[in-house]
Amino acid sequence: MAKRVVQVYQLPLTPEEYYEEVKKECQTRMPNCQLLPGAVKLIKHLHSYKIPIAIATSSSDLTYELKTRKHQELLSNFHHVVCGGSDPEVKHGKPAPDIFLVCASRFEDKPKPGDCLVFEDAPNGIESALAAGMQTIMVPSVETPKEIREKAHVVIDSLDQAPLELFGLPAMEKCSCKSR
């Protein structure tokens, strides 16, 4: 990939130099990744009702570790994590459905795709979850195209606005968890 980027953008670097620069930048920036607004409240709410939750990320194990370094206590609430960038069972990345199907298969009760609810902020993630036959709640960025937003079952501005009751889950206002 580094070779392709260097060629396409005609960068004055070798692919190896480019790779090292990107790696250094990632190690500096990724540990400072912030949670989406409302994430803490949503996670604690679902955990308090013993609703199993997991993470399905396109990141590799290394990138995921860098991004989540400051959030380990909160991440202990998750049943499992699937890192599509390094998991051998994930044959095709998002927008293919693989990552979400693999993630669902790792829950103890092996839920059907239609019984899974996916929270996504990325267009490819919404496409992937829909291709897997799952229900979706999108927390889009301002740049997310209208046609992608319209595909999601529900679109919200913050995770603490998630209308969980529409999906047969306990409503958020019943939780005394604090929002981020």
Secondary structure, DSSP 8 states (H G I E B T S, - for coil): -HHHHHHHTT-SS-HHHHHHHHHHHHHHHGGG----TTHHHHHHHHHHTT---EEEESS-HHHHHHHHGGGHHHHTT-SEEEETTT-TT--S-TTSSHHHHHHHHTSTT---GGG-EEEESSHHHHHHHHHTT-EEEE---TTS-HHHHTTSSEE-SSGGG--GGGGTS--GGG------
